[in-house]
Amino acid sequence: MSVTNVRKLSTLLEISQTLSSSLDFRTALIQVLELLGENHGTVAGTVTLLDEQNGELRIEAATGIPWQAQRRAKYKVGEGVTGSVVESGRPVVVPRVSKEPLFLDRTDVWKGSGHDELTFVAMPIPVDGKTKGSLGVTFPFDADRDFQPEVEFLGVVASMIGQSVRVHTLVETERKRLLTENDQLRQELRERYDFRNIIGNSRQMRDIYQAVAQVAGGPTTVMIRGESGTGKEMVAHAIHYNSPRAEGPFVKVNCGALPDTLIESELFGYEPGAFTDARERKMGRFELADSGTLFLDEVGELSPSTQVKLLRALQEKEFERLGGVKPITVDVRLITATNRDLENAMRQGKFREDLYYRLNVFSIFMPALRDRKPDILLLADHFVEKYASVLGKRVRRISTPAIDMLMAYHWPGNVRELENCVERAVLVCQGAVIHGHDLPPTLQTAQVSDTLPEASLDSMVGNYERDLILDSLKSARGNQAEAARLLQTSSRIVGYKLQKYGIDPARYRSSRRS
């Protein structure tokens, strides 16, 4: 085998490795053209690709040509040597560029080369059986040059570039698809967690809406408190997706679900060799939440040792991975949630006082569902619509006896329990209306569920009715006609109910909406 053939095989091997290993497509093409220059004496080289949107041929990568010339050099299919190669799908050899009128020299390669004469070879770049571009190389003129071996060699190079173009196109198409899908998902999340979509019209929930609107726009640390199942995580999402950090990540850590041996590595990450099974570097949740929001659920379950490390990270605004020595700085907004009595935990020495004050900058208290009974029916109707759609059922409403059962129950699991209850009811419902027998047994038998009402049904319904009227009067600022409209009834009926329950609407005329 001749020295020339060995050099060509070596070049092809290097080109293959370059195209397959580089993550930057344009950089890989430039390296291929540089290899042709170093190993085969080319003066300049270009990879020109077809823009499918406008039908223009543009230089994707080049060597030996000024950047400004690369940018202005554009061709139509069939125009010049490059355009002719793309149109015909056949190579073109120009032995002397000075004698070829099709050689347009829009890149000024001849004028700027310092050579009196040049040779130009253009090869089609095939992609899936179609010509999608051209590989152009320029040599110093040599009257004795044998072009056939050069054409064969450059044809192999062009085919390798074509395969790389194909892979790059597929990757780029998938990348754009994922970006579009990601944008759509982010928009769906923003819409889903818009605080206006949090269900509830009670006074307590209107206070929550106001609090979320106040705190969402800034970087303030928020602590959300309340019983399990009251919707603390939903409020955390609402704060994030209505903040300037909405485009950043929302990272959740359930502190109560992780053992003490794992929580630190989950929060801060670790370096290889930090412990027995640490074979590679892992980013912690703090790093993953950079430029976004970190949500620490059940923060009251953190061990004393983890509390110390969390406090240090918050105070110094930096941390180290386990086994690492390099400080890491991140821009993270912290939201925490707990169902524990942290004040009592501090008195018992189970929760650090200094950490408590770091976390409890702005508090939001989520009311238990039993404390906002006017919202039960709104929530139940919402869940009926949701799960009727999910389960493909034609359930439309809840019967009055079933509503009474929902209102009589004390809901120890709060909104989460109500949602699960309605999902089950929709699943087992045989018609368009949910009846009492469709509800779980715990709601059907008050004695079993320990929810036997101490008052009569009439008095309980009356209390619920009175709460609805009071809420509507507050919203209407004491205007009876507006209150009747909100309740979807007549002013006469509202007047009768006001007299029945001894409610004075004048008390609410000067009040403002919460």
Protein Blocks (a to p, Z undefined) as FASTA:
>chain_A
ZZklmmmmmmmmmmmmmmmmpmblklmmmmmmmmmmmmnopabdcdddddfknopacdfb
dehiafklmmmmccdehiajklmmmmnopacddfblklmmklnolnommmmnopabdcdd
dddddeehiafbdcdddddddfkbcfklmmmmmmmmmmmmmmmmmmmmmmmmmmmmmmmm
mmmmmmmmmmmmomklpgcjbfklmmmmmmmmmmmmmmbdcddeddehilpmmmmmmmmm
mcfklmmccddddfklpcfklmmmmmnopaehkamklmbccddfklmmgoiacddehkll
pcfklmmmmmmmmmnopacdehiabdcddddddddddfbdfklmmmnopacfklmmmmmm
bccddddfklmmmlmmmmmmmmmmmmmmmnopabfbdcfklmmmmmmpgolnlmmlmmmm
mmmmmmmpcblbdcfklpcfklmmmmlnopacfbdfklmmmmmmmmmmmmmmmmnnopak
lmmmmnopafklmmmmmmmnopafklmmmpccZZ
